[in-house]
Amino acid sequence: MTAVSPIGKLPADLKEPDMSKMLQSISPIDGSVFAERPTVSSSEAKAAVERAAMAQKSWAERPLAERIELVRAGVARVGAMNDDIVPELAWMMGRPVRYGGEFGGFNERASYMADIAEEALKPIVVEDSDQFERRIEREPHGVVLVIAPWNYPYMTAINTVAPALIAGNTVLLKHSTQTLLVGERMARAFVEAGVPEGVFQNIFLDHETTSELIAAKSFGFVNFTGSVGGGRAIERAAAGTFTNIGLELGGKDPGYVMEDANLDAAVETLIDGAMFNSGQCCCGIERIYVTASLYDAFVEKSVAIVSGYTLGNPLDETTTLGPMAHRRFAAEVRAQCREAIDQGANAHIDPALFPQDDGGAYLMPQILTNVTHDMRVMRDETFGPLIGIMSVDSDEEAVALMNDSEFGLTASLWTQDVDRAASIGRRLQTGTIFMNRADYLDPGLCWTGCKNTGRGGALSIIGFQNLTRPKSYHLRKVL
């Protein structure tokens, strides 16, 4: 598929090679270099950390209400940029412009954390008598490093940036190379809104310098969203430093449709959860289990929905499915699909419906049946528009299959019986249980995972607890 490059953008293979210290965002639209920025040197990185550390004390001393209002103003300033952000995201990671960007979720999450901040951060008073004052207060960690991913670059970053700043930390944001301009925009917006420059900084780091800073105990807290391998690298760098770490890593989120489910709603929600953003969602649906009595109808309705998608240039308003963010991501999805078919899986989506599939970043969606857990497509993270659907005969079988994964982020249960869903949920090894919805991050609940999905928790009151440390006061008033 061809598309016109922005003015001044050259195809990646025509750029003069100097990649050792240059980060490049390669657009999935046409393979051009959409943006590039030089990484900072080790000394420049250390200077940025020092600026953040120097700014942190005075920032934390500001009244909580003032920090909250400045964060709200920064969020609003990002919203004012949305007309520029939406096409910019399409160029950097391929999401169709018709979906309007991420500001709705970005604003919802930041606003909720601002709304609960006073309650979440207030002291826990154990005793306030004539004899003693005993309380637990929350103190910021200091400098927080946020390493954000490309798939939802604004929403994933704000999960930590907003509560970290509100709690009195300063923030360094290292964003994915694929979405190179996001951190720049966020930091600029917050500074323009009145947040001091040293309090929130965007920084372009290579992996070596990032590890060096973590190993040097530069940060009180490090939040990383990305691959399992990336999470392991963060833990290795932090080994022995006792740095607080939050990790959201891989996922292989299941959906389970029971015999009393609203079938149309289940199909619509689960298939959207599997295919939206070209399947590149942290909590996207990656495998579906359907009770035998509904299985054939579920597959038929799913095929009808996916067959109606329009794959194409994300800048076109008629496009419902854009390219994957990078051709190497699409190559992994194609490999999983091909291997499954070679092992006996049945493919249901006709390639003739998607002539735009170019063997590169533009990838047609696919639904597979006759799949098993011997296939990588039902075990490994796919992170693309490919879903396997299996028939099951009982809750016990469904639970065993849903738990048969190295990951645990969310699970989506479809039934009219709340007690049944809760009972099944207690048996599942995962971070969040959904009933009759999927692929949503509720800022009022802790966003967390287990197994190889990582550790820690973002958002909710628990998010504030993880971005601060407790300090106890035992004050004896009378001797």
N, C-alpha and C positions, 0 to 999 in steps of 0.2 A: 504494500500500500504506500502511496506517495502523499506527501503533504508539503506545503510551502513552508520553509524555515523562516523564523523571524529575521528581520533585517539584521545583517551583521553576524549571524550565526553560521558557522562552518561545520560541515560533517565532521564527526569525531576523527575519522581516519585522515583528515586533511590538516588537522591542527599540528603545529610544530611540537614535537615531543619534548616535554619537560614535566614529567608526571611525578617526580619524586616529592615535590612540595606543592603540587597544584591539585586541588580538588575540582572535579568536573561533573556537572549534572548533565548526563546524556539523555536527551528527550526521547521517550518511547514513541512519540508521534512520527519522527522521521530520522532518528539516529543522530541529530545534530547536537553540538555542545550548546546547551541552552544557557548555562551559567558556569563560571569558574571563579575560584577564589584560592589564593595561596594560603597554605597552612602557616600558623605562627611558629616561630622558633621556640625552643625550650625556654629561653630567657624571657621571651615575650609572654609565654604562657604563665610562667611563674609571676611575672609582673601583674598579669590580670588577676591571678589568685590573690596577690597582695592587695590590689585595689579593692577586691571584694571583701577581704578580711578587714581592711581599714574602714570600709563603709558599713560593715555589719553592726558594729556596736551602736552607732548613732541611729541607724535604721531601726534596730530593736528597741531603742529608747523612745522612739516616736509612739504616741498613743495608738493603741490597736485600731481605734476607729479611723485614724488618719491613714494607716497602712491599708485598711480595707477599702477606703474610698479611692486611694491611688491605684490599687489593683483593679477596682471596677472601672476607673477611668482608662487604664491601659487596655482592658478588654474592649471597651467601647471604641477606643481608637483603632484597634484591629478591625472591628466591625466596619468602621468608616472606610477601610481599605478594601472591602470585600470585592468591589467591582474589578479591582486589579488582581486580587488574590485568586479568584476563580479560574480565569484563563491561565494564570501562572501555574496553578496546580495541574491543570490539564497538560501543559507543556512538560512539567517536571515528572509527574507520576501517572498521567493518563486518565484521571477520572473525568468523565463527561461533564461539560459545563452545565448541562441541563439540571444537574442535581444541586447546583448553587453553592458548592463549597461546604465548609464545616462550621460556620459561625454559630449556627443554632446550638449544636452540641457544645462547642467551645464556650459560649456564653452561659449555657445551662450549668455546666460543671463549675465554672469559676464563680458564678452567682450563688450557687448552692453553698459552696465552701465559704464564701463571704458571709452568707446569711447565718451559718451555724458557728462562725469563728468565735464569737464572744462566749457562747455556751461551751464549745469544745475546749477552749483554752483557759477557762476560768479555773482558779484554784479549787482543789478538793479540800474542804475544811473538815478535819476530823474532830477537832475540839477548839472551842473558843470560850474559855471560862476564866474565872478570876485567877486560876492557878497556871493554866497552860494555854498556849496557842499552838495547835498542831495542824499543819496543812501540807499539801503537795502542789507545787507549781510546775508549770511547763516552761522550759527554756529552749530557745532555738539551738540547733546543732552548730550553726555558724555559716560556713560556705557550703552550698549544695551544688553538686554537679548533676545536671540532667542530660542524659544521652538519649535523644529522641529518634524514633523511626520515621520512615517515609510514608507508610501506608495511610495513616491519619495524622499528618504531621503537626497540625495545630491542636487537635483534641488530645492526642497523647501527651504532648508537651505541657499543656495547661493543667493536666491532672496533678502534676507536681509543682509547676511554676507558681500557680496561684496560691495554694496553701502554704508553700514554702515561704513566699514573700510575706503573706499575711501573718505567719507565725514569727516573723522577725529574722529569717535567714536572708542571706544574699544568694544570688543564683548565677551560675555560669551555665549557659545552654550550648551544648554541642549537638548540632543537628546532623541528620543523615546527609551524605553527599548527594543522594538522589534528589532530595528536597532542600537544596543548598541555601535557598533564599528565605526559607521560613524563619529560621532563627534570627536572621538580620531584620526581617520585618517585625517580629515580635518585640525584640529588644528596642528597636526604634520607636515603635508605637508606645511602649511603656515609658520610655524616656520623654517622648513628646508629651505624654500625659502627666509628667511631673515626678516620676520615679527617678531618683538620682542615678547617674550613669554607672557608678561603681556597684550599685545594688543589683542590677540586672544587666548582664553582659552576654552577648553572643560571641562565640569563639570558634575558630576553625582549627581543629586539631587533627593530627594523624594518630594512628593507633599507638605508636611508640610513645609519643609525648603524653597521650592520655594515660597510658599505663604508668609512665614515670611519675606523673602528678599524683595518681592514686597511691602508688607505692610510697611516696614521700609524705603521706598523711596530710595532703593539701585540703581535704574536704571532711566535713563532719558527716555528710551523707552523700551517697551516690545512688541515683536512680537510673536504671538502664532498661529499655524496652527493645527487644530484638531477638536474635537467634540464641539457641542453647549454647552454641560455641562461643558467641559473644559474652554471654553470661558467665561462662567458665573463665574466660579471659579476665573479666572484671574481678571475679573472686580470687584468681591467681595474683593479680596485681595488688589486691587489698590484703592478701594473706599476712597475718601477723600485725596489721596496723589497727585492728579492731574498729575499722571504719564501718559505720552503719550502711547497709546496702539494701536496696529494693530492686527486685528483678522480675520483670514480666517477659517470659520467653516464649517457647513454642506452644502450639495448641493443635488439637484434633477433635474439636467439639462435636458431640453427637446430638442428634434429635431422635426422640422415640415417640411414635404415634400409636396410641392405644385404641381399642375398639370403640370407645365412646367419644372419640375426638371429633371436633368439627373439621371434617376432612378438607373442605375448601380453604378454610383459614390456615390449617396446618400446611397444606401444599404451598399456598401463596407465601406464607412467612418463612418456612424452611428453605424453599428454593431461592427466595430473595436473599436469605441469610447466607446461602451457599454461593450465590453468583454476584451480588452487589459489589461494586468496586473491583470487578473482575476476580472476585473471590479472595481479595487481599485484605481481609479483616482479621484482627487478632482473635475475636470471638465469633468468626464466621462458622457456619455449619459445614463440617467436612465429611460427615458420614450420617446416614439416616437409617433407622430401624423401624419397620412398620409391621403392625400386627397382621397376620396372614389374611384375615377377612377383608382388610382395606388395601392390601399391597398392590393388586393389579390396578385399582382405581387411582391410587396415589401415583404410581409410575406414569399412567396415561395422562393424568392432569399435569404432572411435572414436565413431561415431554412437550405438551402443548404450550406451556408457559415459556420454556427455554427456546423452543423453536421460533417464537415470536420476537426474540431479541434482535436488535440491530447492532452489529459490530462495526465500528468505524472510527473515524477521526473524532476525538473527544471535544474538539472545538465546534463540531456540528451539533446543533440542537436536537437533531433527530436520532443521534447516537445514544443507545441505552447501555452499551457495553464497549468500553474503551480498551486500548492495548494494556497489557501488563506493564508494570513500571520499568522492566528491563527484559531484554530478550533472554538472558540467562535464567530468569525466573520462569518464563514461559517454557524454556527447554526442560526444566525439571517436571513441570506439569505434563508436558507431552511424553516424557519418559515414563512417568507413573501410569499414564493412560495406555501407552503402547504395551508396557509390561503386563498390565492387567488383562488386556485383550488377548495377548499371547498366552496367558494362563487360563483363558476360558471366559472372561467377562464379556457381556453383551453391551455394545454401544448403541444408544437410541437416537442420538441427534444426527441428522443427515448433514454431512459436510457441504453438500450442494447449497444449503441455506446460508452458508457463511463463506462466500468466495473471498472475503477480505482477509481471511487467515493467510498470512504471508510466510509462515514458518519462522517468523521472528517474534516481535513483541505482540503482534496482533494474533490472538489465539481464540479459536472458536470454543464455545462452552460444550460440555459433554456430560451426559448422564450414563452411568454404568450400572448394570444389574448382573446377577450371577457372580457377585463378588464374594470374597472370603477374607478372613484376617490373615491368610497366608500371602496376600497381595500388599505391596507397599502402599497402594492407594487407600487402604483402610487402616494403615498403621502410621506411616510417615506423614509429617505435615506437608500438605499439598500447596496451600496458599494460592489457589488459582480457581478458575471457573470449571471445576470438575468435581462431581459428587458420585459416591457409590451408595446404592440403596439395597438393603437386605430385608428379607421377610423373617419375622420371629414369631414364636408360638406362645410365649409366656413372658411375664415380667422378669422372672428369674433369668431367662435366656437373654433378655434385653440388658439387664443389669450387668451380667457377666461380660457381654460384648462391649458395653459402654465403658466398663472398667478395664478392658483389655487394651490399654494404651499407656504409653510412658508420660502422657500429658494429662493435665486436669485444670482447665480454665472454666468452662461453662458446660451445662447440659440443658437441653430444651425438651420438656415433657409435655405431651399433648393428651389431655383427658379432661372430663368434666368433674372429676373427683379430687378435691383438694387434699383430702387425707391420704389418698393413694399416691398422689404426686409427692407429698411430704415424706411418706414412708419410703418410697423409692429413692427420693433425694438423700435420705440419711444413709443409704447404702452405696451411694455413688462417691467416687474419689474425685472431687472437683471443687472449684472455688465458688461457683454460683449455680444455683438451680433456678431455671425459668419454668414457669407453667404457662402454656399458651402464648408465649412470645419467645423471641430469640434475638441474638445479635444486637444487644442494647447494653449500654453501660449506665447504670443508675447511680448518680452521684451521692444518693443517700445511703447506699450500701457499700460495704468494703469491696474494692476491686482487687481480687487476690486469686492465687492459684496454688496448686500443689504438684508434687512429683516434678517432672522436668519443665513444668511451666514456670517454676521459679518460687520466690518467697517474698514475704512482705505484704503490704496492702496499701492501696491508694484510695483517695477520696473518703467521704464519710467522716465521722469523728475519729475513726481509727487512722485515717490518713493524717490528720493533725497530730495524733499521738506518735506516729512513726517519723514525723518531721520535727519532733521536739524530743527532749529528754526530761524525765521527771527529776525534780529536786525537792527533797523533804525538809521541812522546817519544824523543829521541835523546840519551842520557846517556852522556857519556864519563867513565869512572871514573878513568883514569890519564892524567896529562899528561906 
